[in-house]
């Protein structure tokens, strides 16, 4: 599936918006299959529920991820 991304980073969090349709303020990420999408999710956040998010993106065609930066 072709995916476009909008990625906003702040000091405390990161907001990633994925969409399967082209948007003017999104950047083309690539044409991903489910395995490539799983690898991308694990790269973004290793403890993410990958299977749930793959299904949500496939079903709805978009997905917004709010990731809180953990302090070490």
Backbone as CSV, one residue per row, in Angstrom:
resi,resn,N_x,N_y,N_z,CA_x,CA_y,CA_z,C_x,C_y,C_z
1,UNK,0.840,-1.175,0.000,0.000,0.000,0.000,0.880,1.231,0.000
2,UNK,0.466,2.235,-0.727,1.216,3.486,-0.787,0.876,4.315,0.439
3,UNK,1.914,4.860,1.084,1.714,5.569,2.351,2.378,6.935,2.292
4,UNK,1.645,7.932,2.773,2.162,9.284,2.934,2.253,9.564,4.425
5,UNK,3.208,10.387,4.832,3.471,10.610,6.254,3.611,12.101,6.559
6,UNK,3.140,12.443,7.737,3.402,13.746,8.340,3.985,13.434,9.712
7,UNK,5.188,13.929,9.972,5.896,13.594,11.205,6.273,14.877,11.933
8,UNK,5.690,15.082,13.109,5.948,16.264,13.916,6.613,15.828,15.209
9,UNK,7.773,16.420,15.512,8.482,16.055,16.734,8.591,17.253,17.660
10,UNK,8.386,16.982,18.931,8.584,17.966,19.990,9.527,17.333,21.001
11,UNK,9.897,18.098,21.999,10.823,17.568,23.005,10.210,16.404,23.784
12,UNK,8.913,16.456,24.050,8.275,15.444,24.889,7.522,14.368,24.114
13,UNK,7.227,14.607,22.830,6.418,13.645,22.091,6.665,13.748,20.584
14,UNK,6.059,12.814,19.891,6.142,12.762,18.425,4.768,12.380,17.902
15,UNK,4.294,13.070,16.890,3.013,12.753,16.272,3.287,12.346,14.829
16,UNK,2.895,11.117,14.508,3.071,10.593,13.161,1.683,10.338,12.587
17,UNK,1.410,10.945,11.443,0.144,10.735,10.755,0.443,9.995,9.460
18,UNK,-0.146,8.817,9.324,0.015,8.006,8.122,-1.293,8.015,7.352
19,UNK,-1.210,8.097,6.029,-2.406,8.117,5.219,-2.147,7.358,3.926
20,UNK,-3.156,6.653,3.452,-3.035,5.888,2.215,-3.456,6.698,0.994
21,UNK,-3.788,7.956,1.192,-4.116,8.855,0.089,-3.188,10.055,0.154
22,UNK,-2.870,10.607,-0.990,-1.962,11.746,-1.054,-2.605,12.989,-0.442
23,UNK,-1.827,13.700,0.364,-2.242,14.973,0.954,-1.162,16.001,0.675
24,UNK,-1.550,17.261,0.589,-0.606,18.292,0.183,0.530,18.510,1.181
25,UNK,0.272,18.372,2.474,1.326,18.627,3.453,1.967,17.336,3.973
26,UNK,1.704,16.201,3.318,2.312,14.923,3.685,3.418,14.596,2.693
27,UNK,4.381,13.794,3.123,5.491,13.351,2.288,5.279,11.882,1.938
28,UNK,5.567,11.530,0.707,5.429,10.136,0.293,6.469,9.288,1.007
29,UNK,6.010,8.263,1.733,6.895,7.389,2.496,7.335,6.191,1.667
30,UNK,6.423,5.634,0.896,6.772,4.488,0.066,5.599,3.561,-0.132
31,UNK,5.843,2.506,-0.885,4.842,1.479,-1.148,5.189,0.283,-0.272
32,UNK,4.481,0.124,0.839,4.812,-0.870,1.857,3.884,-2.071,1.782
33,UNK,4.443,-3.260,1.996,3.601,-4.414,2.277,3.503,-4.531,3.805
34,UNK,2.748,-5.494,4.306,2.531,-5.594,5.756,3.827,-5.817,6.532
35,UNK,4.758,-6.608,5.984,6.022,-6.860,6.689,6.877,-5.598,6.780
36,UNK,6.915,-4.814,5.726,7.663,-3.555,5.756,7.016,-2.565,6.713
37,UNK,5.689,-2.590,6.781,4.973,-1.729,7.710,5.266,-2.126,9.154
38,UNK,5.319,-3.416,9.434,5.675,-3.895,10.782,7.070,-3.409,11.176
39,UNK,8.014,-3.516,10.249,9.386,-3.076,10.524,9.422,-1.574,10.792
40,UNK,8.647,-0.794,10.044,8.587,0.649,10.258,8.042,0.963,11.647
41,UNK,6.963,0.289,12.041,6.378,0.525,13.369,7.375,0.198,14.478
42,UNK,8.096,-0.904,14.347,9.063,-1.283,15.376,10.227,-0.304,15.433
43,UNK,10.560,0.297,14.304,11.609,1.309,14.283,11.153,2.572,15.013
44,UNK,9.884,2.906,14.851,9.328,4.101,15.493,9.234,3.910,17.001
45,UNK,8.683,2.761,17.411,8.538,2.472,18.844,8.582,0.957,19.048
46,UNK,9.639,0.438,19.643,9.825,-1.015,19.766,8.721,-1.747,20.542
47,UNK,8.048,-1.087,21.485,7.023,-1.782,22.273,5.601,-1.521,21.769
48,UNK,5.470,-1.127,20.518,4.169,-0.823,19.922,3.406,-2.115,19.624
49,UNK,2.070,-2.061,19.694,1.230,-3.183,19.285,1.149,-3.162,17.757
50,UNK,2.092,-3.817,17.137,2.277,-3.747,15.692,1.083,-4.322,14.937
51,UNK,0.620,-5.486,15.318,-0.474,-6.138,14.590,-1.746,-5.288,14.602
52,UNK,-2.054,-4.687,15.736,-3.238,-3.832,15.827,-3.124,-2.650,14.882
53,UNK,-1.959,-2.023,14.843,-1.774,-0.852,14.002,-1.733,-1.188,12.512
54,UNK,-1.234,-2.349,12.145,-1.283,-2.789,10.748,-2.737,-2.946,10.324
55,UNK,-3.540,-3.592,11.168,-4.959,-3.798,10.852,-5.717,-2.478,10.771
56,UNK,-5.427,-1.543,11.684,-6.113,-0.248,11.663,-5.804,0.538,10.395
57,UNK,-4.542,0.555,9.985,-4.180,1.282,8.772,-4.796,0.631,7.538
58,UNK,-4.802,-0.700,7.500,-5.425,-1.399,6.375,-6.928,-1.139,6.309
59,UNK,-7.589,-1.096,7.445,-9.043,-0.929,7.487,-9.472,0.514,7.207
60,UNK,-8.892,1.460,7.920,-9.329,2.855,7.820,-8.610,3.651,6.727
61,UNK,-7.409,3.262,6.375,-6.659,3.994,5.367,-5.863,5.158,5.935
62,UNK,-5.929,5.351,7.242,-5.112,6.373,7.896,-4.885,5.946,9.340
63,UNK,-3.844,6.510,9.939,-3.529,6.184,11.328,-2.712,7.317,11.915
64,UNK,-3.103,7.764,13.091,-2.353,8.796,13.811,-1.711,8.137,15.021
65,UNK,-0.408,8.325,15.173,0.335,7.756,16.288,0.863,8.884,17.166
66,UNK,0.592,8.807,18.450,1.106,9.763,19.425,2.097,9.021,20.279
67,UNK,3.372,9.370,20.183,4.428,8.655,20.872,5.080,9.591,21.890
68,UNK,5.057,9.170,23.132,5.660,9.960,24.213,7.112,9.517,24.371
69,UNK,8.019,10.476,24.349,9.439,10.165,24.539,9.657,9.802,26.005
70,UNK,10.187,8.625,26.231,10.455,8.149,27.591,11.807,8.687,28.041
71,UNK,11.841,9.158,29.267,13.097,9.652,29.825,13.855,8.486,30.428
72,UNK,15.133,8.418,30.146,15.959,7.304,30.641,16.353,7.491,32.070
